[in-house]
Amino acid sequence: MNRLDRLTAILIHLQTKRVVRAQELANRFGISLRTVYRDVRSLEEAGVPIGAEAGVGYFLTDYHLPPVMFTTAEASALLMGGKLVEKLADQSVKTKFESALFKIKSVLKRTDQEHLDDLDAHINVAKPPTQVPYSDELLDDIQQAIARHQVLTLQYHSQYNDAETKRDVEPVGLYHYNMGWHLIAFCRVRQDYRDFRVDRIRELTNSAEHYSRRNRLTLQEYLDRMGTTDMPTVAVTVLFRKATTRFLQREKHSFGYQRQDDLGDYVRMYFQTPYVEGLARWVLMYGKSATVEQPDMVRNRILALAEEIQAHYFEQAVAPMP
């Protein structure tokens, strides 16, 4: 990016927030703080009214750019973003994003509009499977509560015990993983942070009660804490037939996948997992195509599961169910 483009981009960035820290600009544009200071000074010399507060950041005092024109590449990126929102968000977000995208398309050059129309039919995203889609109108309400620091009341279905509970929670953030959206919140019932799958929320009510974020973790702090969890982990090594590995690309990361060695017809995968039972059941799915090399506790658990299955079907063969 040349300097003129960067100065324009910095000015646009300053319009997106009330206050922007110098380090934020340095990180976005891959430049040093010294260069940020020099660029801001150049904007000020050009007549842009930029205010600054030591230790806080920069802000525009009374300035607004005219409507921004998008490049063809930026317009294409917006189209791709729309495809992701269409499949990974619920209707409450999809409707608003579609409205915003129409407004953006209205200011594009005619050639860019035609470019997006031609490209639209050639990009698609597979909709991930969901387990219990109780509601399709929650993400927007959750976002509003997060932004306004408001307490939510949830009627939540817990899968592990097939029960419903009512919780008052202080929302921390939304996080998408394992093919679903998760509400990270401080639960007033448990007096601790909890991870709620959005598709298991049967009812959601905004209490309009405000809470203080001062003593609450941010979303990133919560994720960092979970990444350094004290849960004991077990090192597991599994040998897979190479022909099988194409089926493992997504699931393996759920069990602490670390790395793998290519052994020709086989692949040796290394895991560091706290979910020994889950990994054992997962490996069992692949039958003779997977062999646990170590530790013995995982090998023995798979053997016990296989014996349970054999006994179960043997009993059915002797005394079939009515």
C-alpha positions as CSV (number, residue, x, y, z in Angstrom):
1,M,0.0,0.0,0.0
2,N,1.5,3.4,-1.0
3,R,1.5,6.3,1.4
4,L,-1.4,8.2,-0.1
5,D,-3.7,5.1,0.1
6,R,-2.5,4.5,3.6
7,L,-3.4,8.1,4.7
8,T,-6.8,7.7,3.2
9,A,-7.3,4.4,5.0
10,I,-6.2,5.8,8.3
11,L,-8.7,8.7,7.9
12,I,-11.5,6.1,7.2
13,H,-10.4,4.1,10.2
14,L,-10.5,7.1,12.4
15,Q,-14.2,7.6,11.4
16,T,-15.1,4.1,12.5
17,K,-14.5,4.7,16.2
18,R,-14.8,7.4,18.8
19,V,-11.1,6.9,19.8
20,V,-8.4,4.9,18.0
21,R,-5.1,4.0,19.6
22,A,-1.9,4.5,17.7
23,Q,-0.9,0.8,18.2
24,E,-4.2,-0.3,16.6
25,L,-3.3,1.7,13.4
26,A,0.3,0.3,13.5
27,N,-1.0,-3.3,13.8
28,R,-3.6,-2.9,11.0
29,F,-1.2,-1.3,8.4
30,G,1.9,-3.2,9.5
31,I,3.9,0.0,10.2
32,S,5.8,1.3,13.2
33,L,4.5,3.7,15.8
34,R,6.9,6.4,14.4
35,T,5.3,6.0,11.0
36,V,1.8,6.3,12.5
37,Y,2.8,9.6,14.3
38,R,4.2,10.9,11.0
39,D,1.1,10.0,9.0
40,V,-1.3,11.6,11.5
41,R,0.8,14.7,11.5
42,S,0.6,14.8,7.7
43,L,-3.2,14.5,7.9
44,E,-3.3,17.4,10.4
45,E,-1.2,19.5,8.1
46,A,-3.7,18.8,5.3
47,G,-6.4,20.3,7.4
48,V,-8.0,17.2,9.0
49,P,-9.0,18.2,12.6
50,I,-7.5,15.3,14.6
51,G,-7.5,15.4,18.3
52,A,-5.3,13.4,20.6
53,E,-5.2,12.4,24.3
54,A,-2.1,11.1,25.8
55,G,-2.4,7.4,26.7
56,V,-5.8,7.2,25.1
57,G,-5.6,7.7,21.3
58,Y,-6.7,9.8,18.3
59,F,-10.1,11.1,17.4
60,L,-11.8,13.3,14.8
61,T,-13.2,16.5,16.3
62,D,-15.6,17.6,13.4
63,Y,-14.9,15.8,10.1
64,H,-16.6,13.3,7.9
65,L,-15.5,11.9,4.5
66,P,-18.0,11.9,1.6
67,P,-19.4,8.5,0.7
68,V,-16.6,6.0,0.1
69,M,-16.2,4.2,-3.2
70,F,-15.2,0.6,-3.1
71,T,-12.6,-1.2,-5.3
72,T,-13.7,-4.3,-7.2
73,A,-11.7,-6.5,-4.8
74,E,-13.4,-4.9,-1.8
75,A,-16.8,-5.4,-3.4
76,S,-16.0,-9.0,-4.0
77,A,-14.9,-9.4,-0.4
78,L,-18.3,-8.0,0.7
79,L,-20.1,-10.5,-1.5
80,M,-18.1,-13.4,0.1
81,G,-18.8,-12.0,3.5
82,G,-22.5,-12.1,2.7
83,K,-22.3,-15.7,1.6
84,L,-20.8,-16.6,5.0
85,V,-23.4,-14.6,6.9
86,E,-26.2,-16.3,4.9
87,K,-25.1,-19.8,6.1
88,L,-23.5,-19.1,9.5
89,A,-25.8,-16.5,11.1
90,D,-29.5,-16.7,12.0
91,Q,-32.3,-14.8,10.3
92,S,-32.1,-11.8,12.6
93,V,-28.6,-11.1,11.4
94,K,-29.1,-12.2,7.8
95,T,-31.9,-9.7,7.2
96,K,-29.9,-6.8,8.5
97,F,-26.8,-7.7,6.6
98,E,-28.8,-8.1,3.4
99,S,-30.2,-4.6,3.9
100,A,-26.7,-3.2,4.5
101,L,-25.3,-5.0,1.5
102,F,-28.0,-3.5,-0.8
103,K,-27.1,0.0,0.5
104,I,-23.4,-0.7,-0.2
105,K,-24.2,-2.0,-3.7
106,S,-26.2,1.1,-4.5
107,V,-23.1,3.3,-4.3
108,L,-20.9,1.0,-6.4
109,K,-20.0,1.8,-10.0
110,R,-22.1,0.1,-12.6
111,T,-19.2,-2.1,-13.7
112,D,-18.7,-3.3,-10.1
113,Q,-22.4,-4.0,-9.7
114,E,-22.3,-6.1,-12.8
115,H,-19.2,-7.8,-11.5
116,L,-21.0,-8.8,-8.3
117,D,-24.0,-10.1,-10.2
118,D,-21.8,-12.3,-12.4
119,L,-19.8,-13.5,-9.4
120,D,-22.8,-14.2,-7.1
121,A,-23.8,-17.5,-8.7
122,H,-20.3,-18.9,-8.5
123,I,-19.7,-18.7,-4.8
124,N,-21.5,-20.7,-2.2
125,V,-21.1,-21.9,1.4
126,A,-22.4,-25.2,2.7
127,K,-24.8,-24.8,5.6
128,P,-23.3,-26.6,8.7
129,P,-25.6,-29.1,10.4
130,T,-27.2,-28.0,13.6
131,Q,-28.4,-30.2,16.4
132,V,-31.4,-28.5,18.0
133,P,-32.4,-25.3,16.1
134,Y,-34.9,-24.0,18.7
135,S,-34.8,-20.4,17.4
136,D,-33.7,-18.5,14.4
137,E,-34.0,-15.0,15.8
138,L,-31.5,-14.8,18.7
139,L,-28.1,-13.5,17.5
140,D,-29.2,-9.9,17.0
141,D,-30.8,-9.8,20.4
142,I,-27.7,-11.2,22.0
143,Q,-25.5,-8.7,20.2
144,Q,-27.6,-5.8,21.4
145,A,-27.4,-7.1,25.0
146,I,-23.6,-7.5,24.8
147,A,-23.2,-3.9,23.4
148,R,-25.5,-2.4,26.1
149,H,-24.2,-4.5,29.0
150,Q,-27.7,-6.0,29.7
151,V,-28.6,-9.1,31.7
152,L,-30.2,-11.9,29.7
153,T,-32.6,-14.6,31.0
154,L,-32.2,-17.9,29.2
155,Q,-34.4,-21.0,29.1
156,Y,-31.6,-23.4,28.2
157,H,-31.6,-27.0,27.2
158,S,-28.6,-28.9,28.6
159,Q,-27.8,-31.8,26.3
160,Y,-25.7,-33.8,28.8
161,N,-28.7,-34.4,31.1
162,D,-31.5,-33.7,28.7
163,A,-32.9,-31.0,31.1
164,E,-34.0,-27.4,30.9
165,T,-32.8,-24.7,33.3
166,K,-33.5,-21.0,33.7
167,R,-30.4,-18.8,34.0
168,D,-29.7,-15.1,34.4
169,V,-26.5,-14.4,32.6
170,E,-24.2,-11.4,31.9
171,P,-23.1,-11.8,28.2
172,V,-19.4,-11.5,27.5
173,G,-19.4,-12.3,23.8
174,L,-20.3,-14.5,20.8
175,Y,-17.9,-17.2,19.6
176,H,-18.3,-19.5,16.6
177,Y,-16.7,-22.9,16.8
178,N,-17.6,-26.6,16.2
179,M,-20.1,-25.5,13.6
180,G,-22.2,-23.4,15.9
181,W,-22.5,-20.0,17.7
182,H,-21.8,-20.0,21.4
183,L,-22.8,-17.3,24.0
184,I,-20.0,-16.8,26.5
185,A,-21.5,-15.3,29.6
186,F,-21.2,-15.0,33.4
187,C,-23.9,-17.2,34.9
188,R,-25.4,-15.8,38.1
189,V,-26.7,-19.2,39.1
190,R,-23.3,-20.9,38.9
191,Q,-21.3,-17.8,39.8
192,D,-18.9,-18.6,37.0
193,Y,-18.4,-18.2,33.3
194,R,-20.3,-20.6,31.1
195,D,-20.5,-21.5,27.4
196,F,-24.1,-21.7,26.0
197,R,-24.8,-23.1,22.6
198,V,-27.2,-20.6,20.9
199,D,-29.1,-23.4,19.2
200,R,-30.0,-24.8,22.6
201,I,-31.5,-21.6,23.9
202,R,-35.2,-22.2,23.8
203,E,-36.2,-18.8,25.1
204,L,-34.3,-15.6,25.6
205,T,-35.5,-12.4,27.4
206,N,-33.6,-9.2,27.8
207,S,-34.2,-8.1,31.4
208,A,-33.1,-4.5,30.6
209,E,-31.0,-4.7,33.8
210,H,-27.5,-3.3,33.3
211,Y,-24.4,-4.9,34.7
212,S,-20.8,-3.6,35.2
213,R,-18.1,-5.0,33.0
214,R,-15.4,-3.8,35.3
215,N,-15.0,-7.1,37.1
216,R,-15.8,-9.3,34.2
217,L,-13.5,-11.0,31.7
218,T,-13.5,-9.8,28.1
219,L,-14.2,-12.4,25.4
220,Q,-10.5,-12.7,24.6
221,E,-9.5,-13.0,28.2
222,Y,-12.0,-15.8,28.6
223,L,-10.7,-17.6,25.5
224,D,-7.1,-17.1,26.7
225,R,-8.1,-18.6,30.1
226,M,-9.7,-21.6,28.4
227,G,-6.6,-22.1,26.2
228,T,-4.5,-22.5,29.4
229,T,-7.0,-24.7,31.2
230,D,-5.9,-26.7,34.1
231,M,-7.8,-29.8,32.9
232,P,-5.4,-32.8,32.8
233,T,-4.4,-33.9,29.3
234,V,-3.2,-37.2,27.9
235,A,-0.8,-37.7,25.1
236,V,-2.2,-40.1,22.5
237,T,-0.7,-41.5,19.3
238,V,-2.9,-43.0,16.7
239,L,-2.0,-44.7,13.4
240,F,-4.5,-44.2,10.6
241,R,-4.6,-45.6,7.1
242,K,-3.8,-42.7,4.8
243,A,-6.9,-43.4,2.7
244,T,-9.0,-42.6,5.9
245,T,-7.4,-39.3,6.7
246,R,-9.5,-37.3,4.3
247,F,-12.4,-37.9,6.7
248,L,-10.5,-36.6,9.7
249,Q,-9.6,-33.0,8.7
250,R,-12.2,-31.2,10.8
251,E,-13.0,-33.7,13.6
252,K,-9.4,-34.3,14.7
253,H,-9.0,-30.7,16.0
254,S,-11.8,-31.4,18.5
255,F,-9.6,-33.9,20.3
256,G,-6.3,-31.9,20.7
257,Y,-4.6,-32.7,17.4
258,Q,-1.0,-31.6,17.5
259,R,0.9,-32.9,14.4
260,Q,1.3,-35.9,12.2
261,D,4.0,-38.0,10.5
262,D,3.6,-39.3,6.9
263,L,4.6,-43.0,6.9
264,G,3.6,-43.9,3.3
265,D,0.4,-45.9,3.5
266,Y,-0.2,-44.7,7.1
267,V,-0.2,-41.5,9.0
268,R,0.7,-41.2,12.6
269,M,-1.2,-38.5,14.4
270,Y,-0.3,-37.0,17.8
271,F,-3.0,-35.7,20.2
272,Q,-2.8,-34.0,23.6
273,T,-6.4,-34.3,24.8
274,P,-8.4,-33.9,28.0
275,Y,-11.2,-35.8,26.3
276,V,-10.0,-39.4,26.5
277,E,-13.5,-41.0,26.4
278,G,-14.5,-38.9,23.5
279,L,-11.3,-39.7,21.5
280,A,-11.7,-43.4,22.2
281,R,-15.2,-43.5,20.9
282,W,-14.2,-41.4,17.9
283,V,-11.2,-43.7,17.0
284,L,-13.5,-46.7,17.3
285,M,-15.6,-45.3,14.5
286,Y,-12.8,-46.1,12.0
287,G,-12.5,-49.8,12.9
288,K,-9.4,-51.5,11.4
289,S,-8.3,-48.3,9.7
290,A,-7.2,-46.8,13.1
291,T,-4.8,-48.2,15.7
292,V,-4.0,-46.5,19.0
293,E,-0.3,-47.0,19.7
294,Q,-0.2,-45.4,23.1
295,P,-1.2,-45.1,25.9
296,D,-2.6,-48.4,27.1
297,M,-5.5,-46.7,28.9
298,V,-7.0,-45.6,25.6
299,R,-6.3,-48.9,23.9
300,N,-8.1,-50.7,26.8
301,R,-11.0,-48.3,26.7
302,I,-11.5,-49.0,22.9
303,L,-11.3,-52.7,23.6
304,A,-13.9,-52.4,26.3
305,L,-16.2,-50.5,24.1
306,A,-15.8,-53.0,21.3
307,E,-16.7,-55.9,23.7
308,E,-19.8,-54.0,24.9
309,I,-20.9,-53.6,21.3
310,Q,-20.2,-57.3,20.5
311,A,-22.1,-58.4,23.6
312,H,-25.0,-56.1,22.8
313,Y,-25.5,-57.5,19.3
314,F,-25.0,-61.1,20.5
315,E,-27.8,-60.6,22.9
316,Q,-30.0,-59.2,20.2
317,A,-29.3,-62.2,18.0
318,V,-30.2,-64.7,20.8
319,A,-33.3,-62.8,22.1
320,P,-34.3,-60.2,19.5
321,M,-36.3,-57.2,20.7
322,P,-40.1,-57.4,20.0
